[in-house]
């Protein structure tokens, strides 16, 4: 399917070929610019194409260039660096969010083919994990920030993660870094669909959010906030044990703001070990019926919510998802959304590997960090050697042929090169000595004095 020009990289770095091929398939310049022209509300294209800006930012996110300026200097764009930054600083948050949704629409058929049509933990329902992500403080480069000691927050987002596909599928960015997550609920609710199951932590436990999800024919599992008003509709009953503790269940009634009653279930997990906040009990509110999910199943599903938090950790570890030189909120959020796009591409790669080598092997043994490192280290040289035109073959390749090619490339991957090395439990940090009038010490002298 691929010409001979690809062969050295197919043999030595098939993961890099998969990554670049998927970018060409889902986000090639012609498609991106057409999408931007039909989506943008206030921005428009004059001399600087949106695809060029995306290319610059993706190079920084993937690590093939250290900064936007470094990526700019390596490419022939034809506009000044000031024009580039002005474009990035003005990208609408709707465009950044839409870019993620567009990427999902392009990759979803591929993921479905790679992952198969197996039933999830709740047959007939789609589990969506929802959580917030606050972009870390930026540098004080903007004029208004230079005399402020506090860390400036350039924005935050709510991210939706599909647990069965194992990838983010939606994002709701907000320029106000101090905004409450609940202020974004009005944007999330229109996306709720029949047979969804939304799983979230206690920050999302409000009467309006839970009752509106229920009114749309969808379901939720949300940890109880202490201020969530419910009334007991029956006695609490013991259900059984899980790995984390004993499970109890109780029917409850919640009244929405119009005074309409909603019958939900309250699942209490009496923990074997307290949480890091010292909680010995976790209360979960759900409208899933007993027929759909046993109380112990609900407790297990909520426990799986950590996967979205892990994905945020992976974004920070594998990709340059929070570029702290980008202080303007629109620019910082665009960078974060480009990182989500890159992470989605990585999810496709892992799905291809799993379809060949087995899901358990890839999940437990393959490190996303080394996959990202391979792509970053190979990308620039690969593009010099191959150029841009040969990649066009990925654009119109029939879906069945593309999936077959991804599996062939995945079969050629030496998994030992991407082996995970999980560390053991951290040792307690010893109390450090302070030396009077000695701010520095010689490492060599301390080692030489080491007792064996």
Helices and strands as residue ranges (DSSP letters): G 4-6, H 7-12, H 14-27, H 29-39, H 50-62, H 68-74, H 81-89, H 93-115, E 126-134, G 143-145, E 156-162, E 167-174, G 181-184, H 185-188, G 189-191, E 196-200, G 202-204, H 207-215, E 219-223, E 231-232, E 237-241, E 245-255, E 261-271, E 281-286, H 295-303, H 306-318, H 329-357, H 359-365, H 368-386, G 389-394, H 399-411, G 415-418, H 443-448
